[in-house]
């Protein structure tokens, strides 16, 4: 009876530890994606009418290797891949006889990583309009 109880407790605590690690990794991936979306939202100058576009807001897809989590005890790290997709959704509008262009850019940041042979990903999106 004691052996069954001990085995059950070991299994339960092992599962709890794995769920805690999955949560830590999700938080790390979310922080990496949030940092990129913050950079996209705040990088200046962003005036497409004057061709002043930061590198992060160049339309297209960019991929970079990132670290999702560094274990402070063992020194092991979980690597991931950050994919940033930026698109220009420029449109025009007319007010009376004046036609202007509304510069609107969309960005989606996805951080993908693998833990215990399972793939995970976190995706955040943002919009950005011209500074002027």
Secondary structure, 3 states (H helix, E strand, C coil): CHHHHHHHHHHHHHHHHHHHHHHHHHHHHHHHHHHHHHHHHHCCCCEHHHCECCHHHCCEEEEEEEEEEECCCCCCEEEEEEEEEEEECCEEEEECCEEEEECEEEEEEEEEEEECCEEEEEEEEEEEECCC
